[in-house]
């Protein structure tokens, strides 16, 4: 199943498509306000904090996975039916939208893609924007769970494959930590900032470039690979980039926000794993 769709392809699509606007940034401002300034026609706003995650204790991480039941309720609110095509996007290189892409696949919904380049690519291609607050007819989609691989806190501690840290290099090194209680990275993890998956227009780099990037980080065909970030959001983008490159990867949903809230877990600083 394809991971990306280009703006020109979406414009020429004739089938039923459900559009998800997943604008979100760490620390805000609220994405819904930006959505109301202009979104793809028919796109429904998706609340990352409220619909793509559940409330949890700090030891669970900042964005624990939602329950299957909660995700299904949200997906039906978005208007998704079984058999639909779903396109997710945001205004920041799909760093947030990838969370919706990954969650729907984890829930067994395969026909979901990312609009490559997001909102800016749509506008650059001449696409119109609308400012209404879309409330679609509720859908009837049935979701499950566990259809995409994950690792947990203990799995990250004992991981024998390649564990990628998708955060900015300075957070990996422990030079800065804006939100979580400790600075640094999981021992053994390799720095692989997810922003390096994108070109200067916020589009994913070509598959061959991404493959060379990940091979340079030690990833090989058939090897076990997992990714984490601050709270399991941009790590989903890393998983998408790995898939484009031809590598299957697991996600650590708790990520650094969970790991750093457990005093018994070791922390490494500096640029080396």
C-alpha positions in Angstrom: 0.0 0.0 0.0 1.3 3.4 -0.9 2.5 5.7 1.9 2.4 9.1 0.1 0.1 10.9 -2.3 1.1 14.0 -4.2 -1.1 17.1 -4.3 -1.7 16.6 -8.1 -2.9 13.0 -7.5 -5.3 14.1 -4.8 -6.7 16.8 -7.0 -7.4 14.3 -9.8 -8.8 11.7 -7.5 -12.4 10.7 -8.2 -13.1 8.2 -5.4 -14.3 8.8 -1.9 -11.5 10.4 0.2 -11.5 11.4 3.8 -9.1 14.2 4.6 -7.6 14.6 8.1 -6.0 17.9 9.1 -3.6 17.0 12.0 -2.0 20.4 12.7 -0.1 20.3 16.0 3.2 21.6 17.4 4.9 20.9 20.7 4.0 23.7 23.0 1.3 25.1 20.7 -0.4 27.2 19.6 -3.6 25.0 19.2 -3.8 23.5 15.8 -7.6 24.1 15.5 -7.0 27.8 15.2 -4.7 27.3 12.3 -7.1 24.9 10.7 -9.8 27.6 10.7 -7.6 30.0 8.9 -7.6 27.6 5.9 -7.7 23.9 5.2 -8.2 21.5 2.4 -11.9 21.5 1.3 -13.8 18.9 3.3 -10.9 18.2 5.7 -11.9 17.5 9.3 -9.7 18.7 12.1 -8.0 15.9 14.2 -7.0 16.7 17.8 -3.6 15.0 18.4 -3.7 15.4 22.1 -7.3 14.4 22.5 -8.0 11.9 19.7 -4.6 10.4 18.8 -3.5 9.8 22.4 -5.1 9.1 25.7 -4.6 10.7 29.1 -1.9 8.9 31.1 0.4 9.4 34.1 3.8 10.9 33.4 5.3 7.4 33.7 3.2 6.4 30.6 4.7 9.2 28.5 3.1 12.3 27.2 1.1 10.7 24.4 0.1 7.1 25.3 -1.7 5.2 22.5 -5.4 5.7 22.6 -7.6 2.6 23.3 -8.9 0.9 20.2 -12.4 1.9 21.3 -11.5 5.5 21.7 -9.7 5.6 18.4 -12.7 4.0 16.7 -15.0 6.6 18.1 -12.7 9.4 16.9 -12.4 7.8 13.4 -16.1 7.6 13.1 -16.4 11.2 14.0 -13.9 12.0 11.2 -16.4 10.3 8.9 -14.4 7.2 8.0 -16.2 4.2 6.7 -14.7 0.8 6.0 -13.3 0.8 2.4 -12.5 4.6 2.4 -9.3 6.1 1.4 -7.9 8.4 4.1 -5.3 11.2 3.5 -3.7 12.9 6.5 -1.7 16.1 6.4 -0.4 19.0 8.4 1.5 22.2 7.8 4.9 21.0 9.1 6.2 18.3 6.8 3.7 15.7 8.2 5.6 15.5 11.4 2.3 15.4 13.3 0.1 13.8 10.5 2.3 10.7 10.6 0.9 9.9 14.0 -2.6 9.6 12.4 -1.1 7.6 9.5 0.6 5.2 11.9 -2.3 4.8 14.3 -4.8 3.9 11.6 -2.4 1.3 10.2 -1.8 0.0 13.8 -5.6 -0.3 14.0 -5.8 -2.3 10.8 -6.9 0.4 8.4 -4.5 0.1 5.5 -5.7 2.6 2.9 -4.3 5.7 4.6 -1.6 8.0 3.1 0.2 11.2 3.8 -0.1 14.2 1.5 3.5 14.7 0.6 4.5 18.3 1.5 1.2 18.8 3.4 -0.7 22.0 3.2 2.0 24.0 1.5 2.3 21.5 -1.3 -1.5 21.7 -1.9 -1.4 25.5 -2.0 1.7 25.4 -4.3 -0.2 23.1 -6.7 -3.1 25.7 -6.9 -5.4 24.0 -4.4 -8.2 25.9 -2.8 -8.6 26.4 0.9 -11.8 26.7 3.0 -12.3 28.1 6.5 -15.4 26.2 7.8 -15.3 23.8 10.7 -16.1 20.5 9.0 -18.4 18.1 10.8 -18.9 15.1 8.5 -21.6 12.5 8.6 -20.4 9.9 11.1 -18.7 6.9 9.7 -19.0 3.2 10.5 -15.4 2.1 10.4 -14.4 -0.9 12.5 -10.9 -0.8 14.0 -8.7 -3.3 15.8 -5.3 -3.0 17.2 -1.8 -4.4 17.1 -1.5 -4.5 13.3 1.8 -2.5 13.4 4.8 -3.5 15.6 5.6 -1.7 18.8 8.1 -2.0 21.7 7.5 -1.0 25.3 9.7 0.4 28.1 11.4 -2.9 28.8 11.7 -3.7 25.1 13.5 -0.5 24.5 15.9 -1.3 27.4 16.8 -4.7 25.9 16.5 -4.0 22.2 19.0 -5.9 20.2 18.3 -4.3 16.8 18.9 -0.7 15.7 17.1 1.8 17.9 16.7 5.2 16.3 16.2 8.4 18.2 14.1 10.7 15.9 14.5 13.9 18.1 16.7 16.9 17.2 20.4 16.1 17.6 20.8 18.6 20.5 18.1 16.8 22.5 19.7 13.4 21.8 23.0 14.7 23.0 21.4 16.1 26.2 22.5 19.7 25.4 18.9 20.8 25.8 15.6 19.3 27.0 12.6 21.6 26.7 9.8 19.4 28.2 11.0 16.1 29.7 12.5 15.6 33.2 15.9 14.3 32.0 18.2 15.2 29.1 20.0 12.7 26.9 19.0 9.5 25.2 18.4 5.8 25.7 21.8 4.0 25.9 22.6 2.4 22.5 20.2 4.5 20.5 21.4 6.2 17.3 20.6 9.8 16.5 18.5 10.1 13.4 16.6 13.4 13.4 13.3 12.9 11.6 13.7 16.4 10.0 16.5 14.9 7.9 13.9 12.7 6.1 12.6 15.9 4.4 13.8 18.2 1.7 13.6 22.0 2.0 10.0 22.0 0.8 8.9 19.7 3.6 8.5 16.7 1.2 9.9 13.3 1.9 13.3 12.7 0.2 13.2 10.1 -2.6 13.2 6.5 -1.5 16.8 5.8 -2.7 18.1 8.8 -0.7 16.2 7.7 2.4 17.6 4.1 2.0 21.1 5.4 1.8 20.5 7.5 4.9 19.3 4.6 6.9 21.9 2.2 5.6 24.6 4.7 6.7 23.0 4.4 10.2 23.6 0.6 10.2 20.2 -0.6 9.0 20.2 -3.6 6.7 17.6 -5.7 5.0 15.8 -7.9 7.4 17.3 -6.3 10.5 15.2 -5.3 13.5 14.6 -1.6 13.6 12.6 0.6 16.1 12.2 4.3 16.5 11.4 6.7 19.4 11.2 10.4 19.8 9.9 12.7 22.6 6.4 11.2 22.9 5.8 8.8 20.0 4.6 11.5 17.5 7.6 12.3 15.2 8.8 8.7 15.6 5.8 7.7 13.5 7.2 10.0 10.8 10.5 8.1 11.1 8.6 4.8 10.7 7.0 6.2 7.5 10.4 7.3 6.1 11.8 3.9 6.9 8.9 2.3 5.1 9.4 4.5 2.0 13.0 3.3 2.1 11.9 -0.3 2.2 12.5 -1.1 5.9 9.9 -2.3 8.4 10.2 -0.7 11.8 8.6 -0.8 15.2 7.5 2.2 17.2 8.2 2.9 20.9 5.1 4.8 21.8 6.2 5.9 25.3 9.4 7.3 23.9 11.7 9.6 25.8 8.9 11.2 27.8 8.2 7.8 29.3 11.8 6.6 29.7 12.9 9.9 31.4 10.1 9.6 33.9 11.5 6.3 35.3 14.4 7.0 37.7 15.7 3.4 37.3 16.4 3.8 33.6 19.9 4.9 32.6 20.5 7.9 30.5 23.4 8.6 28.1 24.5 12.1 26.9 26.8 13.2 24.1 26.8 12.3 20.4 27.7 8.6 20.8 25.2 5.8 21.3 
